[in-house]
Amino acid sequence: MRISADWMVLADDRILEFLEENGPRSPSKIKSEGPIPFSRQHINNRCMKLEKYGLTQNIGNGVYTITDTGEKYLQGDLDGRKLDRG
């Protein structure tokens, strides 16, 4: 079972799940390729927020990938409340 942090929103889990299953993508690709019912701008904002806590990483040109920390969170092996803002 995943335990999310107070700052996390529903989109965060969907974005992380998408990146885990599909590999690195830009927010516009996440929006167009995934069943994620949020705007591209919202997805972009959330990817940046997730990066601040070490769950995603911008690998260049606005493309994000999930980190090992993000994968641990998805697997339920990491309590989201214990993440520190980097």
CNS distance restraints for C-alpha pairs under 8 A (distance, minus, plus):
assign (resid   1 and name CA) (resid  75 and name CA) 7.74 0.50 0.50
assign (resid   1 and name CA) (resid  76 and name CA) 5.20 0.50 0.50
assign (resid   2 and name CA) (resid  73 and name CA) 6.72 0.50 0.50
assign (resid   2 and name CA) (resid  74 and name CA) 6.56 0.50 0.50
assign (resid   2 and name CA) (resid  75 and name CA) 7.16 0.50 0.50
assign (resid   2 and name CA) (resid  76 and name CA) 4.47 0.50 0.50
assign (resid   2 and name CA) (resid  77 and name CA) 7.77 0.50 0.50
assign (resid   2 and name CA) (resid  78 and name CA) 7.69 0.50 0.50
assign (resid   2 and name CA) (resid  79 and name CA) 7.06 0.50 0.50
assign (resid   2 and name CA) (resid  80 and name CA) 7.83 0.50 0.50
assign (resid   3 and name CA) (resid  73 and name CA) 8.00 0.50 0.50
assign (resid   3 and name CA) (resid  76 and name CA) 7.09 0.50 0.50
assign (resid   3 and name CA) (resid  78 and name CA) 7.68 0.50 0.50
assign (resid   3 and name CA) (resid  79 and name CA) 5.24 0.50 0.50
assign (resid   3 and name CA) (resid  80 and name CA) 5.60 0.50 0.50
assign (resid   3 and name CA) (resid  81 and name CA) 7.18 0.50 0.50
assign (resid   4 and name CA) (resid   8 and name CA) 6.30 0.50 0.50
assign (resid   4 and name CA) (resid  79 and name CA) 6.67 0.50 0.50
assign (resid   4 and name CA) (resid  80 and name CA) 4.49 0.50 0.50
assign (resid   4 and name CA) (resid  81 and name CA) 6.15 0.50 0.50
assign (resid   5 and name CA) (resid  79 and name CA) 7.73 0.50 0.50
assign (resid   5 and name CA) (resid  80 and name CA) 4.65 0.50 0.50
assign (resid   5 and name CA) (resid  81 and name CA) 4.21 0.50 0.50
assign (resid   5 and name CA) (resid  82 and name CA) 7.67 0.50 0.50
assign (resid   5 and name CA) (resid  83 and name CA) 7.81 0.50 0.50
assign (resid   6 and name CA) (resid  81 and name CA) 7.03 0.50 0.50
assign (resid   8 and name CA) (resid  12 and name CA) 6.38 0.50 0.50
assign (resid   9 and name CA) (resid  13 and name CA) 7.65 0.50 0.50
assign (resid  10 and name CA) (resid  14 and name CA) 6.86 0.50 0.50
assign (resid  11 and name CA) (resid  15 and name CA) 6.04 0.50 0.50
assign (resid  11 and name CA) (resid  36 and name CA) 7.63 0.50 0.50
assign (resid  11 and name CA) (resid  38 and name CA) 7.36 0.50 0.50
assign (resid  11 and name CA) (resid  43 and name CA) 7.33 0.50 0.50
assign (resid  11 and name CA) (resid  46 and name CA) 7.39 0.50 0.50
assign (resid  12 and name CA) (resid  16 and name CA) 6.18 0.50 0.50
assign (resid  12 and name CA) (resid  46 and name CA) 6.46 0.50 0.50
assign (resid  12 and name CA) (resid  47 and name CA) 7.77 0.50 0.50
assign (resid  12 and name CA) (resid  50 and name CA) 7.41 0.50 0.50
assign (resid  13 and name CA) (resid  17 and name CA) 6.00 0.50 0.50
assign (resid  13 and name CA) (resid  74 and name CA) 7.56 0.50 0.50
assign (resid  14 and name CA) (resid  18 and name CA) 6.08 0.50 0.50
assign (resid  14 and name CA) (resid  36 and name CA) 6.78 0.50 0.50
assign (resid  15 and name CA) (resid  19 and name CA) 6.21 0.50 0.50
assign (resid  15 and name CA) (resid  30 and name CA) 7.51 0.50 0.50
assign (resid  15 and name CA) (resid  36 and name CA) 7.70 0.50 0.50
assign (resid  15 and name CA) (resid  43 and name CA) 7.47 0.50 0.50
assign (resid  15 and name CA) (resid  47 and name CA) 7.65 0.50 0.50
assign (resid  16 and name CA) (resid  20 and name CA) 6.08 0.50 0.50
assign (resid  16 and name CA) (resid  55 and name CA) 7.89 0.50 0.50
assign (resid  16 and name CA) (resid  56 and name CA) 7.74 0.50 0.50
assign (resid  16 and name CA) (resid  66 and name CA) 6.38 0.50 0.50
assign (resid  16 and name CA) (resid  70 and name CA) 6.91 0.50 0.50
assign (resid  16 and name CA) (resid  71 and name CA) 7.90 0.50 0.50
assign (resid  16 and name CA) (resid  74 and name CA) 7.47 0.50 0.50
assign (resid  17 and name CA) (resid  21 and name CA) 6.20 0.50 0.50
assign (resid  17 and name CA) (resid  74 and name CA) 7.33 0.50 0.50
assign (resid  18 and name CA) (resid  22 and name CA) 5.83 0.50 0.50
assign (resid  18 and name CA) (resid  23 and name CA) 7.68 0.50 0.50
assign (resid  18 and name CA) (resid  30 and name CA) 7.33 0.50 0.50
assign (resid  18 and name CA) (resid  34 and name CA) 6.93 0.50 0.50
assign (resid  19 and name CA) (resid  23 and name CA) 4.91 0.50 0.50
assign (resid  19 and name CA) (resid  24 and name CA) 5.96 0.50 0.50
assign (resid  19 and name CA) (resid  25 and name CA) 7.03 0.50 0.50
assign (resid  19 and name CA) (resid  64 and name CA) 7.90 0.50 0.50
assign (resid  19 and name CA) (resid  65 and name CA) 6.11 0.50 0.50
assign (resid  19 and name CA) (resid  66 and name CA) 5.83 0.50 0.50
assign (resid  20 and name CA) (resid  65 and name CA) 7.94 0.50 0.50
assign (resid  20 and name CA) (resid  66 and name CA) 6.23 0.50 0.50
assign (resid  20 and name CA) (resid  71 and name CA) 7.22 0.50 0.50
assign (resid  23 and name CA) (resid  65 and name CA) 6.42 0.50 0.50
assign (resid  23 and name CA) (resid  66 and name CA) 7.75 0.50 0.50
assign (resid  24 and name CA) (resid  63 and name CA) 6.22 0.50 0.50
assign (resid  24 and name CA) (resid  64 and name CA) 5.33 0.50 0.50
assign (resid  24 and name CA) (resid  65 and name CA) 4.37 0.50 0.50
assign (resid  24 and name CA) (resid  66 and name CA) 7.37 0.50 0.50
assign (resid  25 and name CA) (resid  29 and name CA) 5.81 0.50 0.50
assign (resid  25 and name CA) (resid  30 and name CA) 6.15 0.50 0.50
assign (resid  25 and name CA) (resid  63 and name CA) 5.04 0.50 0.50
assign (resid  25 and name CA) (resid  64 and name CA) 5.54 0.50 0.50
assign (resid  25 and name CA) (resid  65 and name CA) 6.79 0.50 0.50
assign (resid  26 and name CA) (resid  30 and name CA) 6.18 0.50 0.50
assign (resid  26 and name CA) (resid  62 and name CA) 5.63 0.50 0.50
assign (resid  26 and name CA) (resid  63 and name CA) 4.19 0.50 0.50
assign (resid  26 and name CA) (resid  64 and name CA) 5.94 0.50 0.50
assign (resid  27 and name CA) (resid  31 and name CA) 6.13 0.50 0.50
assign (resid  27 and name CA) (resid  40 and name CA) 5.71 0.50 0.50
assign (resid  27 and name CA) (resid  41 and name CA) 7.62 0.50 0.50
assign (resid  27 and name CA) (resid  43 and name CA) 5.67 0.50 0.50
assign (resid  27 and name CA) (resid  44 and name CA) 5.23 0.50 0.50
assign (resid  27 and name CA) (resid  47 and name CA) 7.68 0.50 0.50
assign (resid  27 and name CA) (resid  62 and name CA) 7.59 0.50 0.50
assign (resid  27 and name CA) (resid  63 and name CA) 7.33 0.50 0.50
assign (resid  27 and name CA) (resid  64 and name CA) 7.82 0.50 0.50
assign (resid  28 and name CA) (resid  32 and name CA) 6.16 0.50 0.50
assign (resid  28 and name CA) (resid  40 and name CA) 5.44 0.50 0.50
assign (resid  29 and name CA) (resid  33 and name CA) 5.63 0.50 0.50
assign (resid  29 and name CA) (resid  34 and name CA) 7.77 0.50 0.50
assign (resid  30 and name CA) (resid  34 and name CA) 5.43 0.50 0.50
assign (resid  30 and name CA) (resid  36 and name CA) 7.53 0.50 0.50
assign (resid  30 and name CA) (resid  40 and name CA) 7.91 0.50 0.50
assign (resid  30 and name CA) (resid  43 and name CA) 7.82 0.50 0.50
assign (resid  31 and name CA) (resid  35 and name CA) 7.39 0.50 0.50
assign (resid  31 and name CA) (resid  36 and name CA) 6.12 0.50 0.50
assign (resid  31 and name CA) (resid  37 and name CA) 7.77 0.50 0.50
assign (resid  31 and name CA) (resid  38 and name CA) 7.26 0.50 0.50
assign (resid  31 and name CA) (resid  39 and name CA) 6.97 0.50 0.50
assign (resid  31 and name CA) (resid  40 and name CA) 5.78 0.50 0.50
assign (resid  31 and name CA) (resid  43 and name CA) 7.48 0.50 0.50
assign (resid  38 and name CA) (resid  42 and name CA) 6.26 0.50 0.50
assign (resid  38 and name CA) (resid  43 and name CA) 6.57 0.50 0.50
assign (resid  39 and name CA) (resid  43 and name CA) 6.26 0.50 0.50
assign (resid  40 and name CA) (resid  44 and name CA) 6.07 0.50 0.50
assign (resid  41 and name CA) (resid  45 and name CA) 6.15 0.50 0.50
assign (resid  42 and name CA) (resid  46 and name CA) 6.14 0.50 0.50
assign (resid  43 and name CA) (resid  47 and name CA) 6.09 0.50 0.50
assign (resid  44 and name CA) (resid  48 and name CA) 6.33 0.50 0.50
assign (resid  45 and name CA) (resid  49 and name CA) 6.28 0.50 0.50
assign (resid  46 and name CA) (resid  50 and name CA) 5.98 0.50 0.50
assign (resid  47 and name CA) (resid  51 and name CA) 6.10 0.50 0.50
assign (resid  47 and name CA) (resid  56 and name CA) 6.66 0.50 0.50
assign (resid  47 and name CA) (resid  64 and name CA) 7.20 0.50 0.50
assign (resid  48 and name CA) (resid  52 and name CA) 6.45 0.50 0.50
assign (resid  48 and name CA) (resid  56 and name CA) 7.91 0.50 0.50
assign (resid  49 and name CA) (resid  53 and name CA) 6.83 0.50 0.50
assign (resid  50 and name CA) (resid  54 and name CA) 6.33 0.50 0.50
assign (resid  50 and name CA) (resid  55 and name CA) 5.17 0.50 0.50
assign (resid  50 and name CA) (resid  56 and name CA) 5.55 0.50 0.50
assign (resid  51 and name CA) (resid  55 and name CA) 5.53 0.50 0.50
assign (resid  51 and name CA) (resid  56 and name CA) 4.53 0.50 0.50
assign (resid  51 and name CA) (resid  57 and name CA) 5.37 0.50 0.50
assign (resid  51 and name CA) (resid  58 and name CA) 7.29 0.50 0.50
assign (resid  52 and name CA) (resid  85 and name CA) 5.51 0.50 0.50
assign (resid  52 and name CA) (resid  86 and name CA) 5.33 0.50 0.50
assign (resid  53 and name CA) (resid  83 and name CA) 6.14 0.50 0.50
assign (resid  53 and name CA) (resid  84 and name CA) 5.88 0.50 0.50
assign (resid  53 and name CA) (resid  85 and name CA) 4.62 0.50 0.50
assign (resid  53 and name CA) (resid  86 and name CA) 5.73 0.50 0.50
assign (resid  54 and name CA) (resid  67 and name CA) 6.96 0.50 0.50
assign (resid  54 and name CA) (resid  69 and name CA) 6.48 0.50 0.50
assign (resid  54 and name CA) (resid  70 and name CA) 7.12 0.50 0.50
assign (resid  54 and name CA) (resid  83 and name CA) 7.95 0.50 0.50
assign (resid  54 and name CA) (resid  85 and name CA) 7.66 0.50 0.50
assign (resid  54 and name CA) (resid  86 and name CA) 7.02 0.50 0.50
assign (resid  55 and name CA) (resid  66 and name CA) 6.08 0.50 0.50
assign (resid  55 and name CA) (resid  67 and name CA) 5.43 0.50 0.50
assign (resid  55 and name CA) (resid  68 and name CA) 7.53 0.50 0.50
assign (resid  55 and name CA) (resid  69 and name CA) 5.49 0.50 0.50
assign (resid  55 and name CA) (resid  70 and name CA) 4.04 0.50 0.50
assign (resid  55 and name CA) (resid  71 and name CA) 7.75 0.50 0.50
assign (resid  56 and name CA) (resid  64 and name CA) 6.28 0.50 0.50
assign (resid  56 and name CA) (resid  65 and name CA) 5.49 0.50 0.50
assign (resid  56 and name CA) (resid  66 and name CA) 4.41 0.50 0.50
assign (resid  56 and name CA) (resid  67 and name CA) 5.23 0.50 0.50
assign (resid  56 and name CA) (resid  70 and name CA) 6.45 0.50 0.50
assign (resid  57 and name CA) (resid  64 and name CA) 5.36 0.50 0.50
assign (resid  57 and name CA) (resid  65 and name CA) 5.37 0.50 0.50
assign (resid  57 and name CA) (resid  66 and name CA) 6.36 0.50 0.50
assign (resid  57 and name CA) (resid  67 and name CA) 6.45 0.50 0.50
assign (resid  58 and name CA) (resid  62 and name CA) 6.19 0.50 0.50
assign (resid  58 and name CA) (resid  63 and name CA) 5.57 0.50 0.50
assign (resid  58 and name CA) (resid  64 and name CA) 4.42 0.50 0.50
assign (resid  58 and name CA) (resid  65 and name CA) 6.58 0.50 0.50
assign (resid  59 and name CA) (resid  63 and name CA) 5.71 0.50 0.50
assign (resid  59 and name CA) (resid  64 and name CA) 5.86 0.50 0.50
assign (resid  59 and name CA) (resid  65 and name CA) 6.96 0.50 0.50
assign (resid  60 and name CA) (resid  64 and name CA) 7.72 0.50 0.50
assign (resid  66 and name CA) (resid  70 and name CA) 5.65 0.50 0.50
assign (resid  66 and name CA) (resid  71 and name CA) 6.81 0.50 0.50
assign (resid  67 and name CA) (resid  71 and name CA) 6.33 0.50 0.50
assign (resid  68 and name CA) (resid  72 and name CA) 6.20 0.50 0.50
assign (resid  69 and name CA) (resid  73 and name CA) 6.24 0.50 0.50
assign (resid  69 and name CA) (resid  78 and name CA) 7.68 0.50 0.50
assign (resid  70 and name CA) (resid  74 and name CA) 6.31 0.50 0.50
assign (resid  71 and name CA) (resid  75 and name CA) 6.21 0.50 0.50
assign (resid  72 and name CA) (resid  76 and name CA) 6.32 0.50 0.50
assign (resid  72 and name CA) (resid  77 and name CA) 5.07 0.50 0.50
assign (resid  72 and name CA) (resid  78 and name CA) 5.53 0.50 0.50
assign (resid  73 and name CA) (resid  77 and name CA) 5.73 0.50 0.50
assign (resid  73 and name CA) (resid  78 and name CA) 4.60 0.50 0.50
assign (resid  73 and name CA) (resid  79 and name CA) 6.70 0.50 0.50
assign (resid  73 and name CA) (resid  80 and name CA) 6.66 0.50 0.50
assign (resid  74 and name CA) (resid  78 and name CA) 7.93 0.50 0.50
assign (resid  78 and name CA) (resid  82 and name CA) 7.83 0.50 0.50
assign (resid  79 and name CA) (resid  83 and name CA) 7.46 0.50 0.50
